């Protein structure tokens, strides 16, 4: 078996490609079920900066994952291949653990990725594609991410994409105090944005969401006003900043919404796929910011000490997983070898019994020959392995499992 990953991330793929792979939670489960018969185990990790497919292949280097993603996105494989990261075995393990620790995030050390990795595991479980190998990998990756942050200080201070977005808008407008702000979407990202905005104390903070339940959960406090989904377009001309973070598969905020607007402002599109038409950037006085425009604030670079400490912790968890993997593989080799040995014994016993019934006077001699025959067949691959100085006992067991019966 081989553990493999194909990843389309912000490091190599533009937003125009990544948004084609921005599957909703329901879509993730549906695609996993579609792929269920194609691999032993499959999991799909989707964030605004990455879509990553993990699977267990019968043979290493199958490359099928890229084809599956391309088909799901409606893109030719030739489009995804140049921007895809592919890894197997130890490198695939290390990749997921670094992702969970926030070491591969656009905002290094951000904590939102832990919840996203956890949801990837739960989606695979719901789809029936999570087996023991990926279960162990995702569980240890989550543990690695939590431990790396706790012991290294990486991500201290609540670094997140939401904080970056609010800070960018605050700098653009010279502060948010006295400003009016609208947030579209009350999901996880919307809630994080509202939390960050509260620290800035805007004069007015409106939130709108398609479902009333989530909206009520956010707008329960007096400093946040809930707006019916049908009424938010009326506020576009009144606010100084708009944050858009819904699960809509297409743009909901368009240039036409700004037809009667005269004041300048900032629009932040935190959704993948994008929720704001690119034409909004052409509206006079409006600055459009996407997830790919958000970078760490000046002077906020991560020092090497926490980063190095987090990397070391991740490596410990990588080794821990590899030990488990090797033990599991060895257990499987032992099981197969035992089956072969039992079959050899049964075959020799049947042969010996047949000979003894015909030649009872030679029973002792026949028994010794049967035992010697089993010993020769069992030990032959072991001696072959030792002679070739290959991988020791494990290699011998593999040779035994494949021996001619």
C-alpha positions, -999 to +999 in steps of 0.1 A: +000+000+000+011+036-006-001+068+010-003+096-015-015+133-017-021+157-045-025+193-034-036+225-052-025+253-029-019+291-028+019+285-032+016+274-069-021+278-080-038+311-087-072+318-072-089+313-106-079+276-104-084+271-067-120+284-067-129+257-092-119+233-064-137+251-036-161+223-028-188+229-002-190+204+028-219+186+011-200+184-022-169+170-004-189+141+010-206+135-024-173+134-043-157+111-017-186+087-021-181+090-059-145+080-055-150+054-028-146+024-052-113+039-067-091+036-036-089+019-002-092+051+017-098+087+007-100+121+024-104+156+010-091+188+027-106+221+014-098+256+026-098+290+009-061+285+002-059+247-006-077+216-019-058+184-010-067+149-018-052+120+004-057+084-006-043+049-001-032+033-033-024-003-040+007+008-060+028+039-054+028+067-079-007+059-093-014+096-100-051+090-101-059+117-075-050+144-100-074+130-125-102+128-099-098+164-089-096+176-125-128+157-133-146+172-102-135+207-112-143+203-148-107+211-158-083+193-180-056+174-162-031+194-182-043+226-164-039+212-129-007+192-134+017+222-135+003+237-103-001+205-083+020+193-054+023+156-053+039+135-025+040+099-013+048+081+019+068+100+045+066+132+024+028+130+023+027+125+061+050+155+067+030+177+044-003+172+063+013+176+097+030+209+086-004+220+072-021+212+105+006+231+125+000+262+104+035+260+089+023+259+054-005+286+058-005+320+042-008+333+077+018+312+095+005+297+127-031+305+121-055+282+141-084+279+117-067+252+098-071+228+127-108+229+124-106+224+087-084+193+091-108+180+116-137+185+092-118+168+065-116+137+087-153+139+096-163+143+060-143+112+051-159+093+080-194+104+068-187+093+033-174+059+045-139+065+030-120+069+062-100+038+071-074+030+098-045+045+079-060+079+072-078+079+106-044+076+123-028+102+100-054+129+105-056+122+143-018+125+147-017+155+124-043+173+146-022+164+177+009+176+160-008+209+152-021+215+187+012+205+203+033+226+180+013+257+188+012+251+225+049+244+230+064+268+204+043+298+208+036+298+170+004+316+162+003+333+196-020+363+196-047+347+175-032+351+140-058+345+114-069+354+079-099+373+095-075+394+116-054+401+085-085+412+066-097+435+093-062+450+097-059+456+060-093+475+059-084+494+090-051+506+074-069+515+042-095+536+059-073+551+086-091+531+113-125+517+117-137+538+147-167+558+135-170+537+104-200+516+092-193+479+083-213+452+066-205+414+069-222+390+045-221+355+058-224+342+093-204+309+089-170+303+105-152+330+086-180+355+091-180+349+128-142+353+130-144+386+111-171+399+134-150+390+165-121+410+150-143+439+141-157+442+176-122+450+188-121+479+163-154+494+176-170+506+144-199+530+147-222+505+130-218+467+124-243+449+103-244+412+095-266+394+070-270+357+064-293+335+044-304+314+074-319+332+104-304+307+130-268+316+123-276+353+121-293+353+155-263+336+170-240+364+159-264+393+162-274+384+198-253+412+213-262+449+210-231+459+190-241+438+160-272+444+140-288+415+120-301+423+085-325+402+065-308+386+035-331+404+011-322+438+025-284+439+026-281+454-009-297+486+006-268+490+029-241+487+002-243+525-005-241+534+033-212+514+046-174+521+045-164+484+044-179+452+032-166+417+042-180+388+021-177+353+033-206+330+022-207+295+009-223+307-023-208+290-054-209+322-074-206+360-069-234+377-049-219+412-048-217+429-082-208+462-097-245+471-101-249+471-063-227+503-063-246+522-090-259+549-065-228+549-043-206+580-042-185+574-011-152+555-013-148+522+005-132+488+008-146+454-002-130+422+011-138+389-006-129+361+018-147+333-001-134+306-024-151+303-049-152+341-050-184+359-038-175+393-054-175+400-091-140+412-103-158+441-119-163+456-085-126+466-086-135+490-114-161+509-094-147+544-087-135+548-052-138+511-043-108+489-033-113+452-038-092+428-017-092+390-022-077+362-001-046+362-023-041+400-016-038+394+022-003+391+035+012+393+070+013+429+083+046+447+080+068+439+110+048+408+119+071+382+104+075+350+124+108+347+143+129+316+136+128+303+171+090+294+173+091+283+137+120+259+142+105+246+174+073+238+157+091+221+128+109+199+153+077+189+170+061+181+136+091+158+129+086+139+161+050+132+151+061+122+116+084+096+131+057+085+154+033+079+125+060+061+105+067+037+134+030+029+135+029+025+097+059+001+098+044-019+127+012-022+108+030-033+076+050-058+095+019-072+112+004-077+078+035-094+065+035-117+095-002-125+089+005-134+053+035-154+062+015-174+088-011-182+062+016-195+038+033-216+066+000-231+076-008-240+041+027-256+037+021-276+068-013-288+058-001-298+024+029-318+038+007-334+064-018-345+038+010-359+017+026-376+047-007-391+058-013-405+023+022-421+022+019-435+057-014-452+049+004-470+020+037-476+039+029-478+076+063-494+083+080-461+071+059-438+092+088-424+112+109-417+081+079-401+063+072-378+093+108-367+095+109-360+057+076-340+060+091-319+088+123-313+069+104-303+038+084-277+057+116-264+074+134-261+040+105-242+024+101-219+054+138-211+058+147-208+021+135-172+017+150-162+051+184-175+040+180-158+007+173-125+024+203-128+048+225-137+019+215-107-001+218-084+029+184-068+022+159-056+047+163-082+073+134-101+088+107-080+071+122-087+037+124-124+045+088-124+055+078-108+022+098-133+003+081-161+022+047-147+016+053-148-021+070-182-022+057-209-045+035-232-026 
